[in-house]
């Protein structure tokens, strides 16, 4: 089965309010903190994040991050891959990912 990239927000029209609302939830912020701290920017599955929520809620959180323009998703049929839109975010919101990565270091001092 061929992969399909799910539609994502255009970074030129990203709204700061939408980004802040997406980051306002502790679960979505935790995902973004992990992604920002991983400088390899590799693709991850939605289930690779330790989110104590139902599958439906997990789907909602990733859709919210995608709609805010923070991640892109690739649909593989029975699973989705997510990737941080680092270059686009850095261009539109300089320093935001550095703040999130610093939070990862603060929360995970052994890492």
N, C-alpha and C positions, 0 to 999 in steps of 0.2 A: 504494500500500500504506500502511495506517495505521501510525503509529508506536506502539510499546508500551514503556512504562517497565518496566524490569526490577526485580523485587522488591529492596528494600534493607533494611538493618538499621534498626530503630527507635532513634533517638538516645537515648531515655530509658533504654534497657537496654544501651547500648554498654559494652563491657568494656575497661578501660584496657589490660589484657594483650593483647587481640586487636589493639587499635590499635598498641601498641608492637611486636608481632610483625609486623604489616603494614609498619610503617616500618623494621623491622630489615633488610629487604632493600634493597640499594643501588639496584636498578632501580625498585622501588615508591617508595622515598624520593625518587628523582629526579623521578618523575611528580608526587608531592605537592609537592615544592619548586617545580616550574614552575607548578603550579596555584595554590599559595598566593601566589606572587609576582605573579600576574596578577589584579589587583583587579577587572577587568571581569567575572570569573566566567563568561565565555562558554563555550559548549559546544565541545568539541574532539573530533576523532576519535581513536581509539586509535592510528592510524598517524601522527598528528602529533607524537608523542613519539619522540625519537631513542633507541630501545632496541635494543641489539645482540643481540636474541634471536629465536628462531623464533616463528612465528605462534601455535603452541600455548602456548609459554611466555608470550608477551605476553597471551594470553587468560587464563592462570592468574593472572598478576600483577594484571590488572584485576579479575578475580573476587575475588581476595583483598582488594583495596582496597574493593570494593563490599560484601563480606561483613562487613568491619570497620566499615562505615558511613561511610567517608570520601568516597566518590563515589557518584553515581547514574549509571546507564547508561540510554540510550534506544536501543532496537533499531529500526533502519530497514530491516531485512531483510538487505541486503548489507553493511551497516556499522553500527557502534555509535558513539553520541555519549556522551561522558563529561562530567560536570560536578561540580565540587567542592561539597560540602555545607557551605559556609562558615558560614552562620548556625547550623546545628545543631552543627557542630564547635566554633564559638566559644562557644556556650551550654554545651556539655558539657565542653569542655576549653579554657578560656580561655587565650590566649597561645600555644597550640600552633602555629597557623598563622603567627603573627608570628615564631616561632623558625624555621620552615621558610622563610619569605620572607627572613629575614635570611641564611639559608644560601645562598639563591639569589644575593643580593648579594655574598656572600663568594666564591662559586665563579665568578660572572660579573661581575667588577668593571666591565666596559665597559658593562653593561646599565643 
